[in-house]
Amino acid sequence: MKTVLITGCSSGYGLETARHFLGLGWNVVATMRTPRQDLLPASERLRVVPLDVTKPGSIAAALETAGPIDVLVNNAGSGSRPP
């Protein structure tokens, strides 16, 4: 079984991508700055992991927790307005 790690799963594309891969039967590591278990359906194939992509220590901890992954979906980001 394949494992996907998805960043930015608290809303939008990241959340829907996590739902999609769970529906396909993949193991999903859903990362969020503030983890919430209630956003995704309970599953033994799901792990919700804290991750702040602006902090190297957070990245290292998330990768260690995730273990081997087959696919990375790097969705995390923040919006900004031009000056």
Secondary structure, DSSP 8 states (H G I E B T S, - for coil): --EEEES-TTSHHHHHHHHHHHHTT-EEEEEESS--GGGS---TTEEEEE--TT-HHHHHHHHHHH-S-SEEE----------
